[in-house]
Amino acid sequence: MILFGEHAVVHGYAAVACGLPLGAVACVRRGHSESFRVDHPAGSFEAEGKVLEAARGIVARFGLRLEELDGFVRLEVPVGAGMGSSAALAVALARAAQKLSGRGDAQTVEEAVSFAEGLFHGKASGIDQSAALGGGVFAFKRDGAGGPPTIEPVRAPTLRLVVAQVAPSASTAEMVASVSALAERRSSTAAIFEAIGQVATEGRQALEAGDLQAVGELMNINQGLLAALGVSIPAIDEACRLARDAGASGVKLTGAGGGGCVVALGPDEATTRAIQEGWEVRGWPVYTFTLES
């Protein structure tokens, strides 16, 4: 999950993200199946389209054919809501395929996940797959020449995070393309990307200093900058207002925007519960996480 830096990270600026305790589990065995099932918090579906293409491509990298496997993936995070569900799915399936086949290594897993994320998101930054592969809190920056990204662990204090899915998810690929098109039309957008990158840099510094008040302030600034790019929506704005009224240190959308999830930072357990209860009254699915220092 991205804490700072959405959209700007695609254009080469710094971002800060974290892996979540929730993720995905893949179970595969040799056999035969007419379909490949994906279970998730809201139900289940049979893989088709890009999901099916990604699953076939992932297992093929380990010398396997999906049609000759019997299995499924169980996601513990909502699908397409800005919480890295596609990366979690790809990592779980790639690791299961590696174990079943006895072929490949960590690099093969990473390449398989990168292939899948490219299918799902088009011009993917790679930050979600880094979170799913490594976990923890980390700083991320793409390599402008197309090489491996720079990933550095961030020593953060205990973080009490509350996440709500406030609207149906939008396509990450479409949101990234929309913001990129805006950048091509309006050169002033470059200043917003630069500001988001600076917020991410200061956010990292605040995390490493253990200054949660500053972390929250920077989350609020990041939200304002993302709104300027046109990726916030009324439901996200309402969720942010409710969380701030409940005492959140900071709150912002997470992911590509246009729908999906909002993440709030609680300064203490009582405030975290108040944020959660305020969002649950609105009927939004809510998830709470405590990331220990």
N, C-alpha and C positions, 0 to 999 in steps of 0.2 A: 504494500500500500504506500502511495506517495504522500509524504508529509509536506514537502515543499518542491515546487518546480515544474508542475504540469505544463505541457505544451512547449515551454522554453527549452526543456531538456531535449526535445526533438531537434531543436535548432542549435544544439551544441553548448547550451548553458548548464550549469551545475544543478543538481537536484539532490534531495534527501528522501530516502524511503526506508521502509522496514518490512521484514517478514512477519506474518501473523501466526499465532499458535494454531489457527485453523488452516486447513489446506485441502488436500485431496489424497485419496487412496485408490490405487489401481490394482485390480486382480485379473491376471491373465493366465491361461493354461492352454496347452495344445488341445485342439478339438475342432469343432466346426460350429459356426453360428451364422445365422442369416442376418444378424444385426449386432450393433455394438451400443450398449446402454450407458447413459450418463445419468446418475442420480444426483440430485441437488436439494437444497432446503425447501424449495417450493414444489418439488415433484420429481419427475424423470422424463427423459426423452430418448428416442432412438437416434443415434448420430446420423446426420445427413449433411449434404452441402460441404461447407468448409470444415466442419468438425470431423466429418467422415474422411475427407481428404487429408486432414492433419493427422488423424489416427493412423491411416494407412501409411503415410509418409514417415511417421515416427517409427513404427515397428519395422518398416522396410530397412531402415538404417541399421537394424540388428539382424538382418537376414530373415525376417519373418513376414508372413502374409496375414493380414487381419482376418481374411476369410477362413484361415486355418487355425484361428484362435477362438477360445470361448472366454469372455471376460466382461468387465465393466469398470467404470470409474465412478467413485462416490465423492462428490464435492461437498465440503463443509461450509463453503462461502457461496453467496448468491451469484448467479450467472450474470456476467456482463454488467456489473454494478460498480466497477472501479476498484474492486478489491483483488484483482489479479487472478480471477478464476481460470482464465484460459491458460495462463502460465502454470498455475498449480496443476491443472489437468495434464498439460504437456509433460511437466517434470515427473509426475507420478507414473504416467504411462511409459515414458522413456526409461525410467529406472526399473519398472517391472519388466519391460521387454529385454533390457540388458541382463537382468537376473535370469530370466527364462532362457534366453539364448546362450548365455555365457560368452557373448561377444561384445566388443566395444569397450569403452572406458568413459571416464568423466567427460572427456572432450567430446566423445560421440553423443553423450546425453545432451550436452550443451548445444551441439550443432542441431540435434533433433528438435530441441525446444525452440531454438532460434528460427528454424524452418517453420514450425507451427505458428509462432507469434507473427511471423511475416505474413502468413496466410490470413490470420485473424485480423491483424491491425494495419496491414500495409506498411507504411513508414514507421515501424515500431522503434522506440528508443532503446529497448532492451532492458529497461529498468525493472519491469515486472518479472522477467525471467531471472534477473539477478536476485531479486527478493525471494522468489520461490526456490532457487537453487541454494542460496546461502543463508537466508534468514538474518536476524539481527537488524540493527539500525546501521545504515551505511550511506556514504556520499557517492554519487554517481555522475560521471560526465562522459559523453560520447567522444570518440576520437574523430576529429574532423577529416582525417585521411582515410577513414574506413577501417581502421584497426580496432583492436579490442578496447572496450571502454575502460576508464580509470574507475576503480571501485575501492573505496577506503572505509574501513570500519569506523563508526562513530561511537565514542563512549558516552552514552546518554544516561540520565537519571531514570528512575522508575516513571513510566508514562501510563496514565490512566486514560484510555481512549474509549470513546463511545462512537459507534458508527450506526447510521440509519440509512436504509434504502428508501429514499423519499419519492422516487418516481421511476417509471420504467427506464431501463438503460437505453442510451443512444449508442450507435455504432462508433467505436473508437476510431476506426479508419475514416469514417465520414467526418467526425469532429476534428481530427487532426488535419484532414484535407481542407476543411472549411477554414480553420485558423491559418493554415499555410496560404490559402488563396487570399485571405484578408491581408496577410503580410505582403503578398505580391502587389496588391492594389494600393496599400497604404504604407509608405515607408516609415511613418511614425510608429507603426507596430513594433519596429525593432527596439524602440526605447522601452516598451512594455516587457519584451523578452529579457532585455538587459536588467530591468528592475526585478523581474521574477528571479533571475539568476543571482542577483545581489541578495534578495531575500533568502534564497536557499543557502547562500554562503553565510549570512548572518544567523540563519536558523541553525546551521551546523555549529557555529561558534557558541550560540546560546545553549544548545543541547550539551555540548562538551563542558560548558561552565556550570551546568546544572541550574540555569536561570529559566525556570518554567514560565515566569511572567513574560519574559522577552520572547520565549518560544510562542506563547499564545498571541502576543501582539503581532508577531511576524506571520502567524497563520491568518490572522484577520487581514493583514495587508495583502498577503498572497491571494486571498479570496477576492478582494477588491480588484486586483490586477487581472485575475481570471475573468471576473465579470466584465471588465473593460474589453476583453477579447471576445465577449459574446457567448461564453460557454456556461454561464449560470442561467438558471430558470427560476420562476416564482417559487416553486416548491423548495428549491435549495436556499433561496433567500429567506423564506419563512423559517426553515429549519435552523439557519444561522441565527436569526433573531431570537427564536425560542431558546436556543442553547445559551446565547449571551445573557438573556434575561434570567436564566437559571443559574448563572454564575460561571459559565465556561471561561477558561483562560483564553481560549481561541477556538475558532471553528471555521471550516472551509470545505468546499467540495474536494473529493479525492478521485483521481482518474481524469478521463477526458471531458467530463461534464455533459451538459445537455440532458441530464437525467442522472440516475444512479445514486451514488452515496455521498453523504456528508460525514466528516469526522470532527469530533470535538475533543478538546483536551480538558480533563477535569482536574482542578487543583487539589481536590481531596475526595474521599469516598462519598461523603454526603452530597457534594455537588454533582459528582458523577451519577449518583442515583437520581438526583433531581432532573438532570439532563435526560437520562434514560426514560424516566416516567413521563416527562413532558413530551417526548417524541412518541412514546407508546400510545398516549392519549390520542394522538393524530392517526393511529392505526398503522404506523410505519414499522416494519421489521427492524429490530434494534439488536446490535451485538456489542458486547463490552469486552475489552482486552486490557490486561495489565502487563506491560512489557517491563520486566525487572531490569534494574541497572546491572 
